[in-house]
Amino acid sequence: MTFTVLLSDRARTDIERLPAKIRRQVIDDLQRLEAQPFPDGKRIKKLKGFKEDLYRLRAGDYRIVFLRQSAAVSVVRVLAKKDFAKVYG
């Protein structure tokens, strides 16, 4: 089953602000989410303590925060590891 990846306005802005090399890496990882948005305990983990089922995908030194819905993945934010820890840690 293929999932549709949807970007929030905030996530789109986060991606646009990334350096070109990291932006390409994040986009590659978003394409992988289309095929496999399920937690694997390594790169994808469910975040604890939130009302919604939020997940994070590790993309090098960046974290992609997303919601998994029926046939779609909604990307909420794309943050550097240190910023992710401040907001979601």
C-alpha positions in Angstrom: 0.0 0.0 0.0 1.3 3.4 -0.9 0.7 6.4 1.3 0.3 10.0 0.3 2.7 12.4 2.0 1.1 15.8 2.8 3.2 18.7 4.1 1.9 21.3 6.5 2.7 24.9 5.7 5.2 24.9 8.6 6.9 21.7 7.4 7.2 23.2 3.9 8.8 26.3 5.3 11.2 24.1 7.4 12.3 22.2 4.3 12.8 25.3 2.2 15.1 26.7 4.9 17.4 23.6 4.9 20.7 23.6 3.1 20.4 21.9 -0.3 22.3 18.7 0.7 20.1 18.1 3.7 16.9 19.1 1.8 17.7 16.3 -0.7 18.1 13.8 2.2 14.9 14.9 3.8 13.0 14.6 0.5 14.4 11.1 -0.1 13.3 10.1 3.4 9.8 11.5 2.7 9.6 9.4 -0.4 10.4 6.3 1.8 7.5 7.3 4.1 5.2 6.8 1.2 6.0 3.1 1.2 6.6 2.4 4.9 5.3 4.9 7.5 5.2 2.3 10.3 7.4 2.4 13.5 10.4 0.1 13.2 12.2 1.1 16.5 15.2 2.4 14.7 14.5 5.4 12.3 10.8 5.7 13.0 9.4 5.9 16.5 6.1 6.9 18.1 6.3 9.9 20.3 5.0 9.5 23.8 2.8 11.9 25.8 0.8 13.5 22.9 -3.0 13.3 22.3 -2.4 12.6 18.7 -0.3 9.7 17.4 2.8 11.6 16.5 5.8 9.8 15.0 9.3 10.9 14.2 11.6 9.8 11.4 15.3 10.3 12.0 16.9 11.9 8.9 20.6 12.3 9.8 20.8 15.3 12.3 17.2 16.2 11.5 13.8 14.8 12.7 10.6 14.6 10.6 7.5 14.8 12.8 4.4 13.3 11.2 0.9 11.9 11.8 -0.1 8.6 10.1 -3.7 8.6 8.9 -5.7 6.1 6.9 -3.9 6.4 3.5 -1.9 9.5 4.2 1.1 10.7 6.2 0.9 14.4 7.3 4.2 15.9 8.0 4.0 18.4 10.8 7.6 19.7 11.2 11.1 19.1 10.0 13.5 20.1 12.8 17.2 19.9 13.7 17.8 17.3 16.4 18.5 20.0 19.1 15.3 21.9 18.2 13.3 18.7 18.1 14.4 17.9 21.7 13.3 21.4 22.8 9.9 21.1 21.2 9.0 17.4 21.5 11.4 16.2 24.1 
